[in-house]
Amino acid sequence: MAAHNTQHATRNTFHVSRFTQHVSRFTFQVLAASLLTSCSSPRTDSAILALKQVQARYAPDPHLALFRVGIVAEGSSLVLTGTVDRLEAKTQAAEAVRQTGAKVNDQIIVLPSPRLGDKSWGISCLSVASGRELPEHKAEMGTQILMGNMVKLWDRTTNANFTWFLAQSDDGYFSWVEKGTIWRCTEAEAQAWQRSALVIVLASEDQVLEQPQADTQPVCDVVTGNVLKKLGEEGAWLRVQLADGREGYLPKPSTQDYAQWKQTRKPTPENIERTARVFLGRPYLWGGCSPKGLDCSGFVKLVFFLNGIELRRNASQQVAQGAPVPVDSDLASLRKGDLLFFGFPARREKSERITHVGIYLGNKLFIHSSELVRLASLDPDSPIRDEFRIRTLLKVRRVLPPVQS
């Protein structure tokens, strides 16, 4: 909550939602001359409640849908400002506030923004591009976008001379990316990229070099999961191109043909465990979903992606995927590769909270990213037991296909 000088006393703005760390709550920030308690009124309170109900319908998770609507009190009218990602949300927001008896001036903008022109797509051209919750460098990192991945662009803004784009990743997650981290393109150009001869990086890390020899200057770094265009071959090297046009050379053993790689994925429990253990000891990083740093859900997402299964970004989203597995006292129903979700059940007026996720490996052993990627046990007698996780195991989901006999 913020308070400002009396020059804006007649424009009391209530933001119904923002990309902040408090995504599980509806945040109302007052951009006004006084605190919420002194500028609140039955009229605005009713309108806020109405907007909360519309938001709960169209954007219950603010990372997967856009509903950033504010109310500005101007004389006898309530001005609706902000942005949404669909016309129905705009229409319903205005109608809901009208139903409270208020006179409404609807200035909500439906994205994508016309400022984008026809270049409303982007392709990441960094090994790991940061997606932030707000368009500024100091903002919380909510996700990462690997090189070669496409994003849909919805808006743009300039902050402190830096241009930012509101981008939606292929997992549906919205975040702000800086201009230099993506190559902007039309939908046709994005589709052409997808149809290109692509390679995926399987090495933990490597470099694209200016020449096909080890002692030349790097063009950029690459990590597991990066995708580049293949231009040709020179001996033990591949000539590759990034989406932004930069070219260089990668050692052949670091890559595989992308189409072939996708066709050969076998998401078995054994392969999930094998992939997960590769990342043991990697550092925990809030918002990280790359080999450079992993939060709990980013680790799970990367492991399953490398085995051909796409998961949502956050644990609170992943818990809706797959099939439920009973959580009995001896964990007998669990199978290797199941997802373990930790948190707190719904109580009184508090809704259920999913706060952590890991991968079950069998015999009460699991692997997760907490401080670092590490093994832990749900067995109270194990030397690597995690007593907090034992107490807070809430749900189990099975996303792997049935094991073929």
TAUR-V175745 format. One record per residue. N is the residue number from 0. PHI is phi in degrees with one decimal (999 if undefined). D_CENTER is the distance of its C-alpha to the mean C-alpha in Angstrom with 1 decimal. Layout:
n->N phi->PHI d_center->D_CENTER
n->N phi->PHI d_center->D_CENTER
This chain:
n->0 phi->999 d_center->25.6
n->1 phi->-131.7 d_center->27.5
n->2 phi->-122.2 d_center->31.1
n->3 phi->-130.2 d_center->32.6
n->4 phi->-70.2 d_center->36.1
n->5 phi->-70.3 d_center->38.5
n->6 phi->-63.2 d_center->38.1
n->7 phi->-113.5 d_center->35.2
n->8 phi->-64.1 d_center->36.9
n->9 phi->-91.0 d_center->37.0
n->10 phi->-118.8 d_center->33.3
n->11 phi->-88.8 d_center->31.5
n->12 phi->-101.9 d_center->27.8
n->13 phi->-115.8 d_center->25.7
n->14 phi->-85.5 d_center->21.9
n->15 phi->-75.2 d_center->20.6
n->16 phi->-155.4 d_center->16.9
n->17 phi->-140.3 d_center->14.9
n->18 phi->-78.8 d_center->11.5
n->19 phi->-134.3 d_center->12.9
n->20 phi->-68.2 d_center->12.7
n->21 phi->-95.1 d_center->14.8
n->22 phi->-69.4 d_center->12.4
n->23 phi->-83.9 d_center->14.7
n->24 phi->-121.2 d_center->17.6
n->25 phi->-85.7 d_center->18.8
n->26 phi->-105.7 d_center->19.7
n->27 phi->-115.3 d_center->22.8
n->28 phi->-107.6 d_center->23.7
n->29 phi->-89.3 d_center->27.2
n->30 phi->-106.4 d_center->28.0
n->31 phi->-145.6 d_center->31.7
n->32 phi->-83.1 d_center->35.0
n->33 phi->-144.3 d_center->34.9
n->34 phi->-72.6 d_center->32.9
n->35 phi->-55.7 d_center->31.4
n->36 phi->-65.2 d_center->34.4
n->37 phi->-95.4 d_center->36.9
n->38 phi->-107.8 d_center->35.4
n->39 phi->-68.1 d_center->34.1
n->40 phi->-147.6 d_center->36.3
n->41 phi->-54.8 d_center->36.7
n->42 phi->-65.4 d_center->35.7
n->43 phi->-71.4 d_center->32.4
n->44 phi->-61.4 d_center->31.7
n->45 phi->-65.4 d_center->32.2
n->46 phi->-66.7 d_center->30.0
n->47 phi->-61.6 d_center->27.1
n->48 phi->-60.8 d_center->27.5
n->49 phi->-63.2 d_center->27.7
n->50 phi->-68.6 d_center->24.5
n->51 phi->-60.1 d_center->22.7
n->52 phi->-68.0 d_center->24.0
n->53 phi->-67.6 d_center->22.8
n->54 phi->-62.9 d_center->19.3
n->55 phi->-61.0 d_center->19.3
n->56 phi->-81.8 d_center->20.3
n->57 phi->-98.7 d_center->18.1
n->58 phi->-147.3 d_center->14.9
n->59 phi->-62.4 d_center->15.0
n->60 phi->-113.6 d_center->11.3
n->61 phi->-67.6 d_center->10.7
n->62 phi->-89.6 d_center->7.0
n->63 phi->-115.3 d_center->8.3
n->64 phi->-155.4 d_center->11.5
n->65 phi->-105.1 d_center->13.4
n->66 phi->-150.5 d_center->16.4
n->67 phi->-111.3 d_center->17.4
n->68 phi->-113.4 d_center->21.1
n->69 phi->-123.5 d_center->23.9
n->70 phi->-116.8 d_center->27.6
n->71 phi->-116.7 d_center->30.2
n->72 phi->-80.9 d_center->33.7
n->73 phi->-130.7 d_center->36.4
n->74 phi->61.1 d_center->39.8
n->75 phi->-88.3 d_center->40.1
n->76 phi->-108.9 d_center->36.9
n->77 phi->-111.1 d_center->33.2
n->78 phi->-92.0 d_center->31.1
n->79 phi->-93.6 d_center->27.6
n->80 phi->-123.0 d_center->25.3
n->81 phi->111.1 d_center->21.7
n->82 phi->-136.4 d_center->19.4
n->83 phi->-137.7 d_center->18.2
n->84 phi->-105.0 d_center->16.8
n->85 phi->-155.3 d_center->19.9
n->86 phi->-63.4 d_center->23.6
n->87 phi->-60.3 d_center->24.1
n->88 phi->-65.8 d_center->21.9
n->89 phi->-62.0 d_center->24.0
n->90 phi->-61.7 d_center->27.2
n->91 phi->-68.3 d_center->26.6
n->92 phi->-63.5 d_center->25.6
n->93 phi->-63.1 d_center->28.9
n->94 phi->-66.2 d_center->30.9
n->95 phi->-62.5 d_center->29.7
n->96 phi->-70.9 d_center->30.8
n->97 phi->-60.2 d_center->34.1
n->98 phi->-64.4 d_center->34.8
n->99 phi->-81.4 d_center->35.1
n->100 phi->96.7 d_center->38.0
n->101 phi->-82.5 d_center->36.4
n->102 phi->-84.5 d_center->37.2
n->103 phi->-112.4 d_center->33.9
n->104 phi->-111.8 d_center->33.2
n->105 phi->-86.8 d_center->30.0
n->106 phi->-117.8 d_center->28.3
n->107 phi->-67.0 d_center->24.8
n->108 phi->-100.8 d_center->23.3
n->109 phi->-92.1 d_center->21.6
n->110 phi->-84.4 d_center->19.0
n->111 phi->-70.0 d_center->18.7
n->112 phi->-71.2 d_center->20.8
n->113 phi->-63.7 d_center->24.2
n->114 phi->-64.5 d_center->23.7
n->115 phi->-77.4 d_center->21.6
n->116 phi->63.5 d_center->24.7
n->117 phi->-87.3 d_center->24.3
n->118 phi->-93.4 d_center->21.7
n->119 phi->-104.8 d_center->18.7
n->120 phi->-130.1 d_center->16.8
n->121 phi->-147.1 d_center->15.6
n->122 phi->-128.5 d_center->15.6
n->123 phi->-64.2 d_center->14.3
n->124 phi->-123.5 d_center->17.5
n->125 phi->-117.1 d_center->16.7
n->126 phi->-55.7 d_center->16.4
n->127 phi->-142.7 d_center->13.2
n->128 phi->-95.4 d_center->11.8
n->129 phi->-85.2 d_center->10.2
n->130 phi->-106.7 d_center->7.6
n->131 phi->-105.8 d_center->9.3
n->132 phi->-75.3 d_center->9.6
n->133 phi->-136.8 d_center->13.0
n->134 phi->-79.8 d_center->15.0
n->135 phi->-157.9 d_center->16.8
n->136 phi->-65.1 d_center->17.0
n->137 phi->-84.5 d_center->17.5
n->138 phi->-72.6 d_center->14.5
n->139 phi->-56.8 d_center->12.0
n->140 phi->-85.1 d_center->9.4
n->141 phi->-97.7 d_center->5.9
n->142 phi->-160.7 d_center->4.5
n->143 phi->-133.5 d_center->7.2
n->144 phi->-123.1 d_center->8.6
n->145 phi->-77.3 d_center->11.8
n->146 phi->-52.4 d_center->15.1
n->147 phi->90.3 d_center->16.2
n->148 phi->-79.4 d_center->12.9
n->149 phi->-89.5 d_center->13.3
n->150 phi->-133.3 d_center->11.3
n->151 phi->-93.6 d_center->13.0
n->152 phi->-97.8 d_center->14.2
n->153 phi->-118.6 d_center->15.0
n->154 phi->-160.0 d_center->16.7
n->155 phi->-141.9 d_center->18.1
n->156 phi->-153.3 d_center->19.7
n->157 phi->-118.4 d_center->21.8
n->158 phi->-137.1 d_center->21.8
n->159 phi->52.8 d_center->24.5
n->160 phi->70.9 d_center->25.2
n->161 phi->-109.4 d_center->21.8
n->162 phi->-96.1 d_center->20.1
n->163 phi->-125.9 d_center->16.4
n->164 phi->-122.2 d_center->14.6
n->165 phi->-82.6 d_center->12.1
n->166 phi->-118.6 d_center->10.0
n->167 phi->-114.6 d_center->8.3
n->168 phi->-73.8 d_center->7.0
n->169 phi->-68.0 d_center->9.2
n->170 phi->-90.7 d_center->7.0
n->171 phi->90.1 d_center->7.2
n->172 phi->-80.2 d_center->4.1
n->173 phi->-94.7 d_center->6.3
n->174 phi->-158.8 d_center->7.0
n->175 phi->-98.2 d_center->10.4
n->176 phi->-119.9 d_center->11.7
n->177 phi->-75.7 d_center->15.3
n->178 phi->-50.6 d_center->17.9
n->179 phi->-73.1 d_center->19.1
n->180 phi->-91.1 d_center->16.0
n->181 phi->-130.9 d_center->16.0
n->182 phi->-101.7 d_center->19.1
n->183 phi->-76.4 d_center->19.4
n->184 phi->-156.1 d_center->21.2
n->185 phi->-81.0 d_center->22.5
n->186 phi->-62.9 d_center->21.4
n->187 phi->-64.2 d_center->24.5
n->188 phi->-67.5 d_center->23.7
n->189 phi->-64.7 d_center->20.2
n->190 phi->-66.7 d_center->22.0
n->191 phi->-63.9 d_center->24.7
n->192 phi->-60.6 d_center->22.3
n->193 phi->-63.1 d_center->21.1
n->194 phi->-84.1 d_center->24.8
n->195 phi->-69.3 d_center->25.8
n->196 phi->-74.9 d_center->27.0
n->197 phi->-110.4 d_center->23.9
n->198 phi->-125.1 d_center->23.7
n->199 phi->-111.4 d_center->21.0
n->200 phi->-80.7 d_center->21.3
n->201 phi->-110.3 d_center->22.1
n->202 phi->-65.7 d_center->23.6
n->203 phi->-57.4 d_center->21.8
n->204 phi->-160.1 d_center->22.4
n->205 phi->-163.2 d_center->24.8
n->206 phi->-134.0 d_center->25.8
n->207 phi->-84.6 d_center->26.7
n->208 phi->-107.8 d_center->30.2
n->209 phi->-67.1 d_center->32.5
n->210 phi->-129.6 d_center->35.2
n->211 phi->-78.9 d_center->35.5
n->212 phi->-156.0 d_center->36.8
n->213 phi->-69.2 d_center->35.3
n->214 phi->-99.3 d_center->36.9
n->215 phi->-104.3 d_center->35.4
n->216 phi->-69.5 d_center->32.9
n->217 phi->-76.7 d_center->29.2
n->218 phi->-89.6 d_center->27.2
n->219 phi->-169.2 d_center->23.9
n->220 phi->-96.9 d_center->22.3
n->221 phi->-138.2 d_center->20.3
n->222 phi->-135.6 d_center->18.6
n->223 phi->-50.5 d_center->18.1
n->224 phi->96.8 d_center->16.1
n->225 phi->-67.8 d_center->16.9
n->226 phi->-125.2 d_center->18.6
n->227 phi->-132.9 d_center->21.7
n->228 phi->-86.9 d_center->24.6
n->229 phi->-89.3 d_center->27.8
n->230 phi->-102.4 d_center->30.9
n->231 phi->171.1 d_center->33.5
n->232 phi->-132.5 d_center->35.0
n->233 phi->-138.7 d_center->37.4
n->234 phi->61.9 d_center->38.8
n->235 phi->-87.7 d_center->36.2
n->236 phi->-120.2 d_center->33.6
n->237 phi->-105.9 d_center->31.2
n->238 phi->-89.4 d_center->31.1
n->239 phi->-127.3 d_center->27.6
n->240 phi->-135.7 d_center->25.9
n->241 phi->-83.9 d_center->22.6
n->242 phi->-60.7 d_center->21.3
n->243 phi->-83.5 d_center->22.8
n->244 phi->99.7 d_center->26.2
n->245 phi->-64.2 d_center->26.6
n->246 phi->-125.8 d_center->28.6
n->247 phi->-179.6 d_center->29.6
n->248 phi->-129.4 d_center->30.4
n->249 phi->-125.4 d_center->28.7
n->250 phi->-62.1 d_center->30.7
n->251 phi->-54.3 d_center->30.8
n->252 phi->-63.1 d_center->30.2
n->253 phi->-82.6 d_center->26.7
n->254 phi->-132.1 d_center->25.5
n->255 phi->-147.2 d_center->26.0
n->256 phi->-55.1 d_center->26.3
n->257 phi->-66.2 d_center->22.9
n->258 phi->-62.4 d_center->24.5
n->259 phi->-65.5 d_center->26.7
n->260 phi->-59.4 d_center->23.9
n->261 phi->-63.1 d_center->22.0
n->262 phi->-71.2 d_center->25.4
n->263 phi->-100.6 d_center->26.2
n->264 phi->-69.7 d_center->23.3
n->265 phi->-129.3 d_center->24.8
n->266 phi->-78.5 d_center->22.4
n->267 phi->-94.1 d_center->25.1
n->268 phi->-56.2 d_center->25.0
n->269 phi->-66.7 d_center->26.9
n->270 phi->-67.9 d_center->24.5
n->271 phi->-60.7 d_center->21.5
n->272 phi->-63.4 d_center->23.5
n->273 phi->-60.8 d_center->24.7
n->274 phi->-65.4 d_center->21.3
n->275 phi->-60.7 d_center->20.0
n->276 phi->-67.9 d_center->23.2
n->277 phi->-58.4 d_center->22.7
n->278 phi->-95.3 d_center->20.1
n->279 phi->-54.2 d_center->22.5
n->280 phi->87.7 d_center->22.9
n->281 phi->-68.2 d_center->19.8
n->282 phi->-71.5 d_center->18.7
n->283 phi->-74.5 d_center->16.1
n->284 phi->-143.1 d_center->13.6
n->285 phi->-58.9 d_center->11.4
n->286 phi->87.1 d_center->7.8
n->287 phi->-81.9 d_center->9.5
n->288 phi->-142.5 d_center->9.0
n->289 phi->-137.0 d_center->12.2
n->290 phi->-60.3 d_center->15.9
n->291 phi->-76.0 d_center->16.2
n->292 phi->172.2 d_center->14.5
n->293 phi->-138.1 d_center->12.5
n->294 phi->-88.1 d_center->11.4
n->295 phi->-61.5 d_center->12.6
n->296 phi->-76.0 d_center->9.8
n->297 phi->-65.4 d_center->8.8
n->298 phi->-62.2 d_center->12.5
n->299 phi->-61.2 d_center->12.9
n->300 phi->-60.3 d_center->10.3
n->301 phi->-66.2 d_center->12.2
n->302 phi->-59.8 d_center->15.5
n->303 phi->-73.4 d_center->15.2
n->304 phi->-59.2 d_center->14.0
n->305 phi->-68.0 d_center->17.1
n->306 phi->-112.4 d_center->19.1
n->307 phi->89.8 d_center->18.2
n->308 phi->-118.6 d_center->15.9
n->309 phi->-92.0 d_center->12.5
n->310 phi->-114.4 d_center->10.5
n->311 phi->-68.1 d_center->7.5
n->312 phi->-78.7 d_center->4.6
n->313 phi->-102.4 d_center->6.7
n->314 phi->-59.2 d_center->10.5
n->315 phi->-66.8 d_center->11.3
n->316 phi->-93.0 d_center->9.9
n->317 phi->-64.3 d_center->11.3
n->318 phi->-66.6 d_center->14.6
n->319 phi->-90.7 d_center->15.2
n->320 phi->-97.7 d_center->15.3
n->321 phi->75.6 d_center->18.6
n->322 phi->-112.5 d_center->21.9
n->323 phi->-69.5 d_center->23.0
n->324 phi->-122.4 d_center->25.3
n->325 phi->-60.8 d_center->28.0
n->326 phi->-101.5 d_center->27.7
n->327 phi->-92.6 d_center->31.4
n->328 phi->-62.7 d_center->33.1
n->329 phi->-100.3 d_center->33.7
n->330 phi->58.7 d_center->30.4
n->331 phi->-67.1 d_center->32.6
n->332 phi->-81.7 d_center->30.4
n->333 phi->-80.6 d_center->27.5
n->334 phi->-124.4 d_center->27.0
n->335 phi->-55.0 d_center->25.6
n->336 phi->96.8 d_center->22.0
n->337 phi->-66.8 d_center->21.3
n->338 phi->-95.7 d_center->18.2
n->339 phi->-99.9 d_center->19.4
n->340 phi->-113.8 d_center->17.8
n->341 phi->-114.7 d_center->19.2
n->342 phi->163.0 d_center->19.6
n->343 phi->-134.4 d_center->22.2
n->344 phi->-70.0 d_center->23.8
n->345 phi->-64.5 d_center->24.5
n->346 phi->-142.1 d_center->27.6
n->347 phi->50.0 d_center->29.7
n->348 phi->-94.3 d_center->27.6
n->349 phi->-96.9 d_center->24.5
n->350 phi->-81.0 d_center->21.9
n->351 phi->-59.5 d_center->20.5
n->352 phi->-125.7 d_center->17.9
n->353 phi->-95.5 d_center->15.8
n->354 phi->-118.0 d_center->15.2
n->355 phi->-161.5 d_center->15.1
n->356 phi->-144.2 d_center->15.1
n->357 phi->-144.9 d_center->17.3
n->358 phi->-114.7 d_center->19.2
n->359 phi->-78.2 d_center->22.8
n->360 phi->-114.6 d_center->25.4
n->361 phi->99.3 d_center->28.6
n->362 phi->53.8 d_center->31.4
n->363 phi->67.9 d_center->29.2
n->364 phi->-91.0 d_center->27.4
n->365 phi->-143.6 d_center->23.6
n->366 phi->-124.5 d_center->21.2
n->367 phi->-157.5 d_center->18.2
n->368 phi->-104.2 d_center->16.6
n->369 phi->-150.3 d_center->18.4
n->370 phi->75.5 d_center->20.0
n->371 phi->-158.7 d_center->19.9
n->372 phi->-73.1 d_center->19.5
n->373 phi->-153.7 d_center->22.6
n->374 phi->-90.2 d_center->24.7
n->375 phi->-151.9 d_center->25.8
n->376 phi->-129.3 d_center->28.0
n->377 phi->-94.5 d_center->28.3
n->378 phi->-87.2 d_center->32.1
n->379 phi->-60.3 d_center->33.8
n->380 phi->-97.2 d_center->36.4
n->381 phi->-79.1 d_center->34.2
n->382 phi->-67.1 d_center->34.4
n->383 phi->-110.4 d_center->30.6
n->384 phi->-62.6 d_center->30.1
n->385 phi->-116.6 d_center->27.2
n->386 phi->-63.4 d_center->29.0
n->387 phi->-65.5 d_center->26.1
n->388 phi->-69.2 d_center->24.0
n->389 phi->-60.0 d_center->27.2
n->390 phi->-74.0 d_center->27.6
n->391 phi->-110.9 d_center->24.1
n->392 phi->-61.7 d_center->23.4
n->393 phi->-114.1 d_center->22.5
n->394 phi->-145.4 d_center->21.4
n->395 phi->-132.1 d_center->21.4
n->396 phi->-126.9 d_center->19.8
n->397 phi->-112.0 d_center->21.1
n->398 phi->-106.7 d_center->19.0
n->399 phi->-74.0 d_center->21.4
n->400 phi->-67.2 d_center->24.2
n->401 phi->-56.9 d_center->27.7
n->402 phi->-70.7 d_center->29.6
n->403 phi->-75.5 d_center->32.3
n->404 phi->-82.4 d_center->35.7
